């Protein structure tokens, strides 16, 4: 039920038969795990989603309930009282830990940021960073979740960088990362938000997060087009009416052949 309420969940048109945790990998520097959730539909189709998980107790649990009710997955009762299982992206410590893994990796190299847990089916998280990141000071930047969530979750670090957390996962490197890294580090193309780093999971190096320079939103294509049309009509409002031109010959008219049309 939690998955079906999320904007980033892409299977709303299908009936879920089964959901299981395929793996759970601890995140260094945070009391959380990156869980991969395998969804099986009635059609037999499988989908894999990333769902970071954390547990809150006592006052922290109450804070999560009040400040971020949509983050709560379940309330658990045990010997120590009630706990709240929630989406860890709502926790600043988790967000900062993801950034720290990339910052601590060597420029241009892939490094293991977290070893598999002995108590869970898990894989290592690996991090890579670009030399471009050296020009940024991100350690003191406060993080926040982006408000316009779709198929991914955006984590903003001040006005300097944005970490895209991929929710629907596919095996191997995400094309967003591959293309942007090439344009940044090989083509040196200056008209994009540069690649800063990424996180990958498992032996198949499945991309789970992508860090790049933050570019402030200036609207969308629909608003831009409406603005262009408005400016065009204003510019021609006082122009004389165009001369009426005769209609072109009908190529399907009887008695006319294609070579006679001029």
C-alpha positions in Angstrom: 0.0 0.0 0.0 2.9 2.4 0.7 4.3 1.9 -2.8 1.0 2.5 -4.5 0.8 5.9 -2.9 4.1 7.2 -4.1 4.4 9.5 -7.1 7.6 7.7 -8.2 5.9 4.3 -8.3 5.2 3.4 -11.9 3.1 0.3 -11.6 -0.2 1.9 -10.5 -2.1 0.3 -13.4 -1.1 -3.2 -12.5 -2.3 -5.4 -9.6 0.5 -6.4 -7.2 0.8 -10.1 -6.4 3.9 -10.0 -4.2 6.4 -7.6 -2.7 9.7 -8.8 -1.2 13.0 -7.2 -0.1 15.6 -8.5 -2.6 18.5 -7.0 -0.7 19.3 -4.5 2.1 22.7 -2.7 2.2 23.8 -0.6 5.1 24.8 3.0 4.4 28.0 4.1 6.1 27.5 7.1 8.4 23.7 6.6 8.7 21.4 4.3 10.6 19.7 3.2 7.4 19.8 0.7 4.6 19.3 0.9 0.9 16.7 -1.8 0.2 15.9 -3.1 -3.2 12.2 -4.0 -3.4 11.1 -6.6 -6.0 7.5 -6.2 -7.1 5.7 -9.1 -8.8 2.5 -8.2 -10.7 -0.4 -10.5 -11.5 0.8 -10.5 -15.1 4.0 -12.1 -14.0 6.1 -9.0 -14.8 8.8 -8.0 -12.3 10.0 -4.5 -11.3 12.8 -3.5 -9.0 12.5 -0.3 -6.8 14.9 1.4 -4.5 13.5 2.1 -1.1 15.9 3.4 1.6 14.7 2.4 5.0 15.3 3.7 8.5 13.7 3.1 12.0 12.7 5.9 14.4 11.8 5.5 18.0 10.4 7.7 20.8 10.6 11.4 20.1 12.2 10.9 16.7 9.3 8.7 15.7 6.8 11.3 16.8 8.7 13.9 14.8 8.6 11.8 11.7 4.8 11.2 12.1 4.1 15.0 12.5 6.6 16.5 10.0 6.6 13.8 7.3 3.5 11.6 7.5 3.9 10.4 3.9 7.3 9.0 4.8 5.9 6.4 7.3 5.7 2.9 6.0 4.6 1.1 9.1 4.3 1.4 12.9 6.0 -1.4 14.7 5.3 -2.6 18.3 7.9 -4.4 20.4 9.5 -4.7 23.8 11.0 -1.2 23.5 7.7 0.4 22.6 6.5 1.7 19.2 8.8 2.4 16.4 8.3 3.9 12.9 9.6 2.4 9.8 10.0 5.1 7.2 11.5 6.2 3.9 15.1 7.3 4.9 15.2 10.0 2.2 13.3 12.2 4.7 16.2 12.0 7.1 19.0 14.6 6.7 21.6 12.3 8.1 20.9 9.7 5.4 21.0 12.4 2.7 24.3 13.7 3.9 25.7 10.2 4.1 25.0 9.6 0.4 26.9 12.8 -0.4 29.7 11.9 1.9 30.3 8.6 0.0 30.8 10.5 -3.2 32.9 13.2 -1.7 35.2 10.6 0.0 35.8 8.6 -3.2 38.8 9.3 -5.4 38.4 11.5 -8.5 37.8 9.4 -11.6 37.9 6.1 -9.6 35.3 3.7 -8.4 35.5 2.9 -4.7 33.5 0.7 -2.4 31.7 2.8 0.2 29.9 0.1 2.0 30.6 -3.6 2.5 27.8 -6.2 2.4 26.1 -6.9 5.7 26.7 -10.3 7.2 23.1 -10.5 8.4 21.3 -9.6 5.1 21.2 -10.4 1.5 23.1 -7.3 0.3 25.7 -6.0 -2.1 28.4 -3.2 -1.8 27.7 0.4 -2.6 30.4 1.9 -4.8 31.0 5.6 -5.4 32.7 7.6 -8.2 33.3 11.3 -8.4 34.5 13.7 -11.1 37.4 16.1 -10.8 34.7 18.8 -11.4 33.6 18.2 -7.8 36.9 19.6 -6.4 35.6 23.1 -7.2 32.6 22.7 -4.9 32.3 23.1 -1.2 29.3 21.0 -0.3 30.0 19.7 3.3 28.2 22.7 4.9 25.3 22.8 2.5 21.9 22.0 4.1 20.1 19.2 2.2 16.4 19.1 1.3 14.0 17.0 -0.8 12.9 18.4 -4.1 9.2 19.2 -4.3 8.5 18.1 -7.9 8.9 14.3 -7.6 8.2 12.0 -10.5 10.0 8.8 -11.3 13.0 9.8 -9.1 13.6 11.5 -5.8 15.7 14.7 -6.0 17.9 15.8 -3.0 19.2 19.3 -3.2 22.4 20.5 -1.4 21.9 24.2 -1.0 21.9 25.8 -4.5 25.0 24.0 -5.6 24.3 20.4 -6.3 21.4 17.9 -6.8 21.4 14.2 -6.2 19.0 12.2 -8.2 18.0 9.0 -6.4 16.7 6.6 -9.0 13.6 4.7 -7.7 12.9 2.3 -10.6 16.1 0.4 -11.1 17.5 -1.4 -14.2 20.6 -3.5 -14.4 23.8 -1.6 -15.2 24.7 2.0 -15.6 21.9 4.5 -16.0 22.1 6.4 -19.4 21.6 9.7 -17.6 24.9 9.1 -15.8 26.8 7.7 -18.8 25.8 10.5 -21.2 26.4 13.4 -18.7 29.7 12.0 -17.6 30.9 11.8 -21.2 29.7 15.3 -22.1 31.4 16.6 -18.9 34.7 14.8 -18.8 35.4 13.7 -22.5 33.5 16.2 -24.7 33.9 19.1 -22.2 30.5 20.4 -23.3 29.7 23.4 -21.3 25.9 23.7 -21.8 24.7 21.1 -19.4 24.7 20.7 -15.6 28.0 18.9 -15.2 28.4 15.3 -13.8 29.8 15.4 -10.3 29.5 11.7 -9.1 27.4 8.7 -8.8 26.6 5.7 -6.6 26.2 2.1 -7.8 25.1 -1.1 -6.2 26.0 -4.8 -6.7 28.3 -6.7 -9.0 26.4 -5.4 -12.0 27.0 -1.8 -11.0 23.4 -0.7 -11.1 23.2 3.0 -10.7 21.2 4.1 -7.6 22.1 7.8 -7.4 23.5 10.6 -9.7 25.1 13.9 -8.4 25.3 16.9 -10.7 25.5 20.7 -10.5 22.2 22.3 -9.6 20.6 24.4 -12.3 17.7 26.6 -11.1 14.3 25.9 -12.8 13.3 28.6 -15.3 9.9 27.1 -16.2 8.9 24.4 -18.5 8.4 23.9 -22.3 4.7 24.6 -22.2 5.2 27.9 -20.4 8.1 28.9 -22.7 6.0 28.1 -25.9 3.0 30.2 -24.6 5.4 33.1 -23.9 6.9 32.9 -27.4 3.4 32.8 -29.0 2.3 35.7 -26.9 5.3 37.8 -28.0 4.9 36.8 -31.6 1.2 37.9 -31.7 2.1 41.2 -30.0 4.7 41.9 -32.6 2.3 41.3 -35.5 -0.8 42.9 -34.0 -0.5 46.2 -35.9 0.8 44.7 -39.1 -1.4 45.0 -42.3 -3.5 42.1 -43.3 -1.5 39.8 -45.5 -2.4 39.7 -49.2 -4.8 36.9 -50.0 -3.2 34.2 -52.1 -5.1 31.8 -54.4 -5.4 28.3 -53.1 -3.0 25.7 -54.6 -4.2 23.4 -57.2 -5.8 20.2 -56.0 -3.5 17.4 -56.9 -6.4 15.0 -56.9 -8.5 17.1 -59.3 -9.7 15.2 -62.4 -7.7 16.0 -65.6 -4.6 17.2 -63.8 -1.4 15.2 -63.8 1.4 15.6 -61.4 3.8 17.1 -63.9 1.4 19.9 -64.7 1.3 21.2 -61.2 3.6 24.3 -60.7 
